[in-house]
Amino acid sequence: MTSGSDSNVIVTRVSRDLFILRYNDLFTKYFEALWEIPEGVTYNSYLLLSDNATVLFDTWKRGLETRFLDALSSIIDIRDLNYVVIHHMEPDHSGSIKALYERNRNITFIGHPMVNRMISSFYGVVPRFKAVKDGEVLTMGSYELKFIHVPWLHWPETIVSYVTQINALLTCDVFGAYTIPKSVALDHMPSDYAASMRKYFVNIIGFYRDNVIKNLDKILNAVGNKISMILPSHGAVIEGDAVNEAINLYREFTLKTPIDRRVVLVYSSMYRFIDHIMSYVNDTLRNWGFDVLTSSPALKGCGRFPRPAFIGSSGWVHGVAPGQHRGAFL
């Protein structure tokens, strides 16, 4: 269901006591002011209602505080909110912390030990805070929450939460996707959604891919491989057959397993010398059976090419041209 008159806000149940609060952002053209996202993105927060405790998992992007509080107020009185779990402090997830604190100073915020100082540094408030150890379990009314540290997926303070009674894994950026899904949840993995996950992985998680398999196996061991739902902060809730499909996709992304035989050539050429070189590369790859996409003269939109890429550049001030340098780094 939508919340009030704002068609970009969705508030609905994903299980008996668990709600999603989703904002569809069609207006941000560059995620983190860097990644081009014409497809849009969602910000997902989740609310767990238990017998004697009310737990919120993450919030919405900074600048959406009023809309977030309105959406939350459509389910509960904010004065009754007991806990807020912060999986990751980047402001697209933590941006409403200060607004929540100002409405209810009795909230206890829960997170990695690093998060306490980060809250005060980011938002100038010092709320009640509970630091959770790796593997720590807290009882919240009729539910048990298990917290697992997953450093560098994709910040050092990142954690995930597991709700034992419903086998629900709340993962923040992990398993996220650039897209505005038509449905709140997916029980199978369409190819277009897998592509959205791949692009998000390449842009946000991929730089830290050495940590992915290690932390993924750590999560699966910690929860006994029992996951019925994955609830990321961007994209759709993943359930049913899509759970294992998403996990397998992350292994493929990390291991750079080719999904097809497509390669992108991205280059600029001041005086056509690089043109000749990349033409040779193009012909060679095609002779090897690859489908080659060429982008010239410059890498204009970062995030467009979540595929193997060859980058060519003319020399420029003792290095490579700025666009290609940026593209090679990313």
ChimeraX attribute file (.defattr): number of C-alpha atoms within 10 A of each C-alpha:
attribute: neighborCount
match mode: 1-to-1
recipient: residues
	/A:1	10
	/A:2	15
	/A:3	21
	/A:4	13
	/A:5	7
	/A:6	11
	/A:7	11
	/A:8	16
	/A:9	21
	/A:10	18
	/A:11	22
	/A:12	16
	/A:13	15
	/A:14	16
	/A:15	12
	/A:16	9
	/A:17	13
	/A:18	17
	/A:19	19
	/A:20	23
	/A:21	26
	/A:22	27
	/A:23	27
	/A:24	19
	/A:25	17
	/A:26	15
	/A:27	11
	/A:28	14
	/A:29	16
	/A:30	15
	/A:31	17
	/A:32	11
	/A:33	8
	/A:34	12
	/A:35	17
	/A:36	19
	/A:37	21
	/A:38	15
	/A:39	15
	/A:40	20
	/A:41	24
	/A:42	27
	/A:43	24
	/A:44	28
	/A:45	25
	/A:46	25
	/A:47	25
	/A:48	20
	/A:49	20
	/A:50	14
	/A:51	10
	/A:52	10
	/A:53	16
	/A:54	20
	/A:55	22
	/A:56	23
	/A:57	26
	/A:58	27
	/A:59	31
	/A:60	25
	/A:61	21
	/A:62	18
	/A:63	12
	/A:64	15
	/A:65	18
	/A:66	13
	/A:67	17
	/A:68	24
	/A:69	18
	/A:70	14
	/A:71	21
	/A:72	24
	/A:73	13
	/A:74	13
	/A:75	15
	/A:76	13
	/A:77	11
	/A:78	18
	/A:79	13
	/A:80	13
	/A:81	21
	/A:82	18
	/A:83	22
	/A:84	24
	/A:85	24
	/A:86	26
	/A:87	29
	/A:88	24
	/A:89	23
	/A:90	17
	/A:91	17
	/A:92	22
	/A:93	24
	/A:94	22
	/A:95	22
	/A:96	23
	/A:97	25
	/A:98	21
	/A:99	15
	/A:100	21
	/A:101	19
	/A:102	12
	/A:103	12
	/A:104	17
	/A:105	15
	/A:106	15
	/A:107	22
	/A:108	18
	/A:109	24
	/A:110	22
	/A:111	26
	/A:112	26
	/A:113	14
	/A:114	13
	/A:115	21
	/A:116	20
	/A:117	13
	/A:118	16
	/A:119	20
	/A:120	13
	/A:121	11
	/A:122	15
	/A:123	15
	/A:124	11
	/A:125	16
	/A:126	15
	/A:127	19
	/A:128	14
	/A:129	19
	/A:130	17
	/A:131	14
	/A:132	18
	/A:133	15
	/A:134	14
	/A:135	15
	/A:136	12
	/A:137	17
	/A:138	13
	/A:139	11
	/A:140	19
	/A:141	12
	/A:142	11
	/A:143	18
	/A:144	15
	/A:145	18
	/A:146	21
	/A:147	27
	/A:148	25
	/A:149	23
	/A:150	25
	/A:151	16
	/A:152	18
	/A:153	27
	/A:154	22
	/A:155	15
	/A:156	14
	/A:157	20
	/A:158	25
	/A:159	27
	/A:160	27
	/A:161	24
	/A:162	25
	/A:163	22
	/A:164	16
	/A:165	10
	/A:166	17
	/A:167	16
	/A:168	22
	/A:169	24
	/A:170	25
	/A:171	24
	/A:172	27
	/A:173	25
	/A:174	26
	/A:175	26
	/A:176	30
	/A:177	26
	/A:178	24
	/A:179	24
	/A:180	21
	/A:181	19
	/A:182	9
	/A:183	9
	/A:184	18
	/A:185	18
	/A:186	20
	/A:187	15
	/A:188	16
	/A:189	19
	/A:190	10
	/A:191	9
	/A:192	10
	/A:193	18
	/A:194	16
	/A:195	18
	/A:196	18
	/A:197	25
	/A:198	24
	/A:199	24
	/A:200	24
	/A:201	24
	/A:202	19
	/A:203	20
	/A:204	22
	/A:205	24
	/A:206	21
	/A:207	17
	/A:208	16
	/A:209	22
	/A:210	14
	/A:211	17
	/A:212	24
	/A:213	16
	/A:214	11
	/A:215	18
	/A:216	17
	/A:217	11
	/A:218	15
	/A:219	21
	/A:220	13
	/A:221	11
	/A:222	15
	/A:223	18
	/A:224	10
	/A:225	12
	/A:226	15
	/A:227	19
	/A:228	16
	/A:229	25
	/A:230	27
	/A:231	28
	/A:232	24
	/A:233	31
	/A:234	29
	/A:235	30
	/A:236	26
	/A:237	24
	/A:238	26
	/A:239	21
	/A:240	16
	/A:241	14
	/A:242	20
	/A:243	21
	/A:244	18
	/A:245	17
	/A:246	20
	/A:247	16
	/A:248	12
	/A:249	20
	/A:250	23
	/A:251	16
	/A:252	15
	/A:253	22
	/A:254	20
	/A:255	13
	/A:256	13
	/A:257	10
	/A:258	12
	/A:259	11
	/A:260	9
	/A:261	14
	/A:262	16
	/A:263	21
	/A:264	19
	/A:265	20
	/A:266	24
	/A:267	23
	/A:268	23
	/A:269	19
	/A:270	13
	/A:271	8
	/A:272	11
	/A:273	12
	/A:274	17
	/A:275	19
	/A:276	11
	/A:277	12
	/A:278	22
	/A:279	13
	/A:280	12
	/A:281	15
	/A:282	21
	/A:283	13
	/A:284	12
	/A:285	16
	/A:286	15
	/A:287	10
	/A:288	10
	/A:289	11
	/A:290	16
	/A:291	14
	/A:292	17
	/A:293	13
	/A:294	15
	/A:295	15
	/A:296	13
	/A:297	16
	/A:298	18
	/A:299	22
	/A:300	14
	/A:301	14
	/A:302	17
	/A:303	21
	/A:304	14
	/A:305	19
	/A:306	19
	/A:307	18
	/A:308	12
	/A:309	17
	/A:310	15
	/A:311	17
	/A:312	23
	/A:313	23
	/A:314	17
	/A:315	12
	/A:316	10
	/A:317	7
	/A:318	6
	/A:319	10
	/A:320	16
	/A:321	19
	/A:322	14
	/A:323	18
	/A:324	21
	/A:325	15
	/A:326	12
	/A:327	19
	/A:328	15
	/A:329	7
	/A:330	13
